[in-house]
Amino acid sequence: MPPFRKLPGTEMNRLSAEHYCGSTKHPLVLMLHNIRSMWNVGSMFRTADAAGIEKIILSGYTATPPRKEIDKTALGAQDTVAWEYHADPLEAVKRMKNDGVKICGVEITEGSRPYTTLNHSDFPICLIVGNEIDGLEEELLLLCDEVLEIPQYGTKHSLNVAVAAGIVLFELVHVFRRSM
């Protein structure tokens, strides 16, 4: 087995904030609706930056930057990932649907499909994640074109919202990049 050397940040070929902001993004939007924990919000900003998605939409009572709790877990991604706030998520979702964006909720529902079944023709996509306790509201689910589920094999049937968003976002990035 070859020796592995941990790379310092200076050798990781990271983009500068300016280059990242001007770079081409994957055709993905992440909507965070009624997320209670600002640490979860910050974590999803950081994941969105790493995945190179277009933007985050914050809605409902989800906190917006700048907040020290968001900043602590976002580690600067709150400044590099484009974001906008909409008090009413239904209006934002309807606008995206009119623009040809496929709306995909992440939830366990009747009729949901595994998150691994999307393909290149499904893009652009808006992925919606909801409240840590109650998940997505019925009104949002009704506007979804698809509801994606992460199969779970243990006794728990839920994941932390930031973990779930990261799993699905990186799978979607993989699907999109595979067809480039």
HUSUL-V766542 format. One record per run of one state. SS is the DSSP state (H for helix, E for strand, L for the rest). FROM is the first residue (numbers start at 1). TO is the last residue. Records with the same first field share a line. If there is no record, write none. Layout:
# HUSUL-V766542
SS=FROM-TO, FROM-TO
This chain:
# HUSUL-V766542
L=1-8, 12-16, 23-25, 34-37, 52-52, 60-67, 75-76, 81-81, 87-88, 99-101, 107-112, 118-119, 123-124, 130-130, 132-134, 136-137, 144-145, 150-160, 179-180
H=9-11, 17-22, 38-51, 68-74, 77-80, 89-98, 115-117, 120-122, 138-143, 161-178
E=26-33, 53-59, 82-86, 102-106, 113-114, 125-129, 131-131, 135-135, 146-149
